[in-house]
Amino acid sequence: MGRCVTATGVTLPCASRTVSTGFPLEANGHVASTWDAGDGPARRNYSLTRSGHVHLRDWAHLLESLGKAMIQFAHETHPENDSDDLR
């Protein structure tokens, strides 16, 4: 199984597995899903609900804060590595 989060983004198959198995996003009302029978195998389509958008925004803020804290920690523990590319 590949990595979900890479240097270039989040892979869609992995994101779909995460939504459907790893976290109760649909059960918590953050995600709604529908089945698309269309041509070929049935596919499940996901969309964010209003509470999902709020949840995503809150997670984005949390991750931003954690990222800043990690950069600060790196600067404090390895000041010789201070560079603009860490900011």
N, C-alpha and C positions, 0 to 999 in steps of 0.2 A: 504494500500500500504506500502511495506517495505522500509527500508532505502536503499539508493543507496550506500553510502560510509559507510563501517563498519570498525572495528578495523582490520579486516583481508583482506580488499580489496574492490573492487567495484562489486556489484552483476550484472550479465549479463543482466537479464531481465530489470532491472532498467536502465542500461547503454543504452540498445536498445531503451527504451522509451525516454530517454534524447536525443539521437541522432535524433530520428524521430519526436519528438514533441517540446522539450524544447528549442533547439538552432538551428539556421539556418546553421548547419555545412555542410549539403549537398548543400544547396543553395549558400553558400559561396565557394564551391569547396574544402572544407577540407575533405569531406567524399564522397565516391562513393558507390552506392548500386546496387544490382541485386536481382532479384527474383529467388528462387529455388523452382520449382514446385514439384520435386521429389516425393517420396512416402509420403502420408499424407498431412497435410495442407501446403500450400505454406509458405515459410520462406523468410524473407528478409535478405540478407547478406551484411554487411558493410565492407569497407576497407578504410584505410587512403590514401589520395592522397599525392603527394609531399608537397603541401602547408599545408596539414593536419599534416604531420610530423613536419614541421616548427612551426605551431601553437601549437602543443602539446609540443614541446621543450620550446617554449616561456612561455607557461602556467606553465610548470614544474619549470622553473627558477623563475617565479613570485611567485608560491606557496612556493618554498624553501626560498625566501627572506621574504615573509610574516611569515613563520614559525619561522625563525630566529628572526624577529622583535617581534613576540609574546613571544618567550622564553626570550628575553632581557627585555621586558616589565614585564614579570612575575618575573624575577630576581630583577628588580629595585623596583617593588611594594611590593614584599614579599621576601626580602633577607633571611628570616629564612627558606624558602623552597628551598634554593640553594642545588641542588644535581646533580650528574652526569646523572641521568636518564632523565633530562630535556634537555640535549644537544644532 
